[in-house]
Amino acid sequence: MRLLTLLLSLVAVSFAAFAQPDNWNSLRQQANGQTVYFNAWGGDPAVNSYLDWVAGEMKQQYGVTVKVVRLADAADAVKRIQSEDAAGRKTRGSVDLLWVNGENFRTLKQAGLLKEGWAWALPNWRYVDQNKPVREDFSQPTDGAEAPWGSAQLMLIGNVQPNVKFPRSADELLAFAKAHPGKLSYPRPPDFTGTAFIEQLFIVLTRDRQALRTPPDAATFQQVTAPLWDYLDKLHPLLWREGKTFPPTPARMDRMLADGELLFSVTFNPSHVDNLIDRKQLPKTAQAFGFEQGMLGNVHFVTIPANANAQAGAQVLANFLMSPEAQIRKANPAIWGDATVLDSSTLPQPLREQLDAQKPVHQQSVPYLAEPHAAWVEALEKEWLQRYGAK
């Protein structure tokens, strides 16, 4: 481990010496001695432990003190930023860096409360996988106001069995449900993963993909979403308990899969299957799979409020979060298991091998389908609850 750390540090230093522009070196000098208040979701021990490591590395490598403000919901920090702006606090804000995506990012960006144009200028941006939705966030252009640092993708989980062929499309999923009545389900929206499953079907079934890139229009909502509701009307009677009730969480579905009550579970974590197998909660025959057309995926980012007090330190921290060193550690299932945003082919051979070694073993590779505009989440949940929630 010490050898790997030394190697990563040496490579990072060589990259900096080879390609850092003068303005980046100046930014690093400004960051030295600053304290960055990094507001991040604090609901997972693995995430918290990882962020503690990040804070230690930032202090040692850059002289930046990172204070992690652990949030129950990123919306809490969004409200604080809004309140500071309303009070005229245009500088010395309490939030320097925020872990964010989706609706919370859109809210801040549309209000002009974010620093823009900085993320794409970070030295480690050159290693980012451009095949992932890293320049837009739920169809909202980032305009360089967010730096990506992790990714996720919706996947189904099943056990490889001789008589079970995984469905690779919405049509095949419906046919599978007909062949195995009562053995499929999905988490009840507004559970995050349940809503993501609805979004997945919506994306592949709608006849108007372009409409997904803008907020839903009341005049066309029913027309655009009609294929989804027609599909669910056919699917639900074939589900567990005839679709009259739904598992509350993906964790409950994992247990139902392990017990044979269901044939599939669902996850938004690429390493989830490997973790379940390691914990002996699923057999080694378990595998994550998805539609050949692609599965819903998103990227989570960090952003800098326009009134941030330590903007230089925040940029240096964001760049470190995208570094091969930090991404390799974060992708390790034993540490966190959060999927990388880097394209390993852009890295030198030793680092490429280290990063590729963290890829989930028990998962098929399918293309990413970008999230629809953030406003669709609430609209789809509301309509789903009206149609199916009272059953």
N, C-alpha and C positions, 0 to 999 in steps of 0.2 A: 504494500500500500504506500509506504514511504517512497519507493522507487517510482510508482505511478505519479504521485503528487509532485515529485521533483521533475519528472519528465514533462508533466503538464505545465509546470511553472516555467521551465526553460523554454518550452515551445511558445508559451504565451509571451514571454519576454522577447523572444526572437521575432514573433509576429509584430509586437509593438515597435521594436527597433526598425523593422523592415518597412512597415506600411503606415505608421501613425502620422497624420499630418500635424503641422505645428499647432493648429488650433486645438487638436485633441490633447497634445502635451500641455498646452496652456490650461485647458479645462481640468486636467488631472491635478495640476498645481493648485488651481482654485479649490478643488474638492478636498485637498489634503487639509485635515483639521476640522472639516465640516461634520455636522451631525444630521443624518438623514432619518426622518420619521417615515418609515415604510409601513403603510396601512395595508394589512393583508388578512384574509380569512384565517381564523385561528382554531377551526373546528376539528383538526386532525393532528394527532400526536406526531405522525411521520412528517407532516408539513412543517409543524412547529420546530421539530428537531433539525430539519434541513435548513430552515431560515436562521436558526441559531448558528449553524455552521457557516452560512453565508456571512453573517455579521462578523464572525471571527476572521474570516478570510479578508473581508473588506478592511478591517482594522489593520491586519498584518500587511496586506499588499499595497493598500492605497492610503492608509492613515485616515480613513473615513469611519466614523462611528455610526453604526446602524441601530436605531431603536425601532424594534418591530412592535407596532400597535396592532394587537390581535383583535379582529372584528368578528362579530357574529354574522354580520351581513355588510357587504360593501356599500349598500345603500346608506348605511349610517355615516360613512365618510363622505358620500356624495352630498348628503344633507348639510354636513358641517361645512363643506366647501361652498355650497350655495349660501349658507347663512353668513359666512365670512364675506362673500362678495356683496351680499345685500347690505352688510354693515359698513361697506366701503374699505374693507381690508384687502387692498390690491397687492400688498407685499407681506412678507413674513407670515405666510400662511402656516397652519398647523400640520398640513399634509404635504410631504415632499414627493412621495412616490406611492401610487395606489395600484393594487392588484385588481383588475377590472376587465369586463367585457360586456357585450350585449347592451341591454337597455341602459345600464348605468353609464357606460361610455357615451352612448348617444345623448343622454340627458346633459352630460357635462359639455360635450363637444358643441351641441346646438346652442348652448348658452354662452359659448365663447369662453369657457372657464379652464381650458387646457392649453398648455404650451404645444405648439405644432412645429413640424419640420425638423425635429431633432433625431427621431428614431432611426431614420434611414441613413443618417450620417455617422452612426456609431460604428466603430471598427469591426465589431463582430457581426454586423448585418451581412457582411459578405458571405457568411457561412449558412445563412438562413435558407430553408427549403422553400423556394418560390412556388412550388406546386401545392403548398398549403395556403389557406386563405389568410395570408399574413399582411395584406395591404387593405383589407376591409374587415369589419367586425359586424357580423349579422347584417351584411350588405351595406353597412355604413363605411364609406371611405375613411381610412385612418388619417390620411394626410400627414403621416409621420408623427402623429401625436401619441402613438402607442408602440412599444417594443415588445415583440412576442417572446414568451419564455416557456411555453408549454402547450401541448395540444391534446385533443381527445377525439374519440370517434365512437359513435354508437355501433354496437355489435350485438349480435345474438349469440347465445352460448348453448351448445348441445353436446351430447356424448356421441362419439363416432361409433356407430353400430352397423352391422352388415345389412340390416333391413330398413335403415333410416337414411334417406338422402336429404341433406340439408337444402331447404328452398333458397334459391338464388335470385328471386324476384318477387314482387308483390303478388303476381298471379300464382307463382309456385307456392307462396306462403298460404294463400287461400285454398289451393288444392290440397296442401298438406293438412290444413285444419279440417277439411272435409274428410280426409283419410284417417285422421286421428282426433275425432271429436272429444272435447273436454280436456285436451292435453296441452293447450296453448293459452297464453294470456299475456298481459302487459301491465305495468304498474298504473295505478289509477291517477290520471292527471288531477291536480296540478303537480304531482311528483315530477321532479325535473326530468327523470329518465322516461317516464310515461309520456310526458309532453313531447320529448325528443322523438319517441316512437311515432307519435301522431304526425310530427313534422316530417319525419322520414317518408311516411306513406304519402303525405301531402305533396312533397317534392316530386316523387316519382309518378304520381297519379294525375296531377293537375295538367290541364291542356294549355295553361298560360303561365309558363315559367317566369316570364318577364315581370308578371304582376307581383312575384315574391320579392322583388328587389326594392319595392316601395311599400309604404304603409297600406294596409287593406282599405279598400274603398267600399263604403257601405252600399253603393249602387251596384257593385259587381261582386261583392263578397260571396253571395250564395252561388253565383255562376262559377266563380273560380274554385270554390271549395266543394262543389257538388260531387265530383268524382270521389273525393275522400269519404264523404258521408255515405254515398252509395256503397262503397267498399266496406266500410265499417258495419253498415246494416247487414251485409252478407256475412261478415266475419264473426261478429259478436255472438250469434246463436251457436256457433261452433266452438266457442271458447270454454274455458274452465267455468263451471257454474253458469253456462249458457250466456256469458257476458253480462249477467245481472249484478255481479260484483267483481271486483278486481283486487289483486294483491296490492297492499299499501305501498310496498317498497321493492326495489330490486333485491335487497338482502333476503326478503321473504321468498322471492322467486328462486333465489339460489338454493335455499333450503328445500323448496318444493321440487326443484330439479334433482337435488341430491337424493330425495326420498322417492323419486319416480312419479310424483304427482303431476309434474309437468315435464315435457320433453325439451323445452327451451327456457332459458332465462335471458336477461338483457343487461347490458352494461354500457357505461360511457368511458370506462377506464381500459385502455389497451392491455395493461398488465394484470387485469383483474383475474382472468382465468388462471394464469401462472400462479398468482398469489393463493387462489383457492386450492389449487392442486398442492402447492407447497404446504398449506395448512391441513391437507388431507380432508378438505371439505368437498372436493370433487375428485373423481378418478382421473388417472393420467390420460384417459381417452377423451376428456373434455376438450372442446375447441371453440374458439370464437370465430364466427363467420358472418358474412353479410351478402348483400345483393351484388351481382356482377356489375350493375350500373353504377354502384357506389353507395356509400353510407354517409349519413349526416356527420359532419365533423366540424369542430371549431378550434380556435386558438385562444388561449388566455394570455393577456397582455399586462404590462405595467404602463402607467401613464403619469405625467407630471402636471399638477395643477398650475395654472398661469401665475398664481400668487405664491408658489412654493418658495420657501426660504432658502433651501439648499439645492438649487437647480443643478449646479455643477456636480455635486455629490450624487444627486439622483440619477444623472446621466451615466456617471461612472458605475453606479450600482446596476443600472439597467443593462449596461454593456457586459458587466461581469455575469449577470444572470443568463446572458446568451452565450457565454464563453464555452468552449469545449469542456473545460474543467468542470464548470458548474452543471452543464447539461449531461455529462456522463454520470456524475454523481446522482443527479435528480432522476435519471432514467433507470437507475438500479432498483429493481423491485424490493430489495432488502432495505433500501433507504426511503424511497418514495414510490418509484415506479411511474412517474409522470413522463409521458412521451416527449421526445425531443422536438424542437422546432428547427433543428439543423439538418442540412443535407450532408450526410457523412462523406459523400464523394468529394466534397470540397476540402476535406481535412487531410493533413499529412497521414501517411500510412499508420503509424502507431496509434494516433488518436482515432482514426477511422475504425480500426479494429476494436478499440475499447468501446466506442459508441455503438457499433453494430452488435457487439456482444450483449448489449442491454436490451435488444429488441425482444418482444414477447415471443416465446417459443410456440405456444399453442394458439396461434391466431393466423387466419388467412389474411392476405393483403388485398384490400379493395380500394378503389379510388375514394377520395374525399368529395362529398357534396357540401357546398357551402351553406351555412345557415340562411334562412330567409330574413328579411328585414325584422328587426327586433320587435316591432309592433305586432307582428303576426302571432307571437307567443301568447299574449293575453287574449287576442281575438279568437284563436283556435281553442284555448282552454275554456273560454266563456261559452263558446258554441257547443263544445263537447259536453260540458256540464249541463247545459240546457237540454241536450238531446239524450244523454245517457247517465248523467250524474244522479238522477233521482231514483234510478232503478235499484 
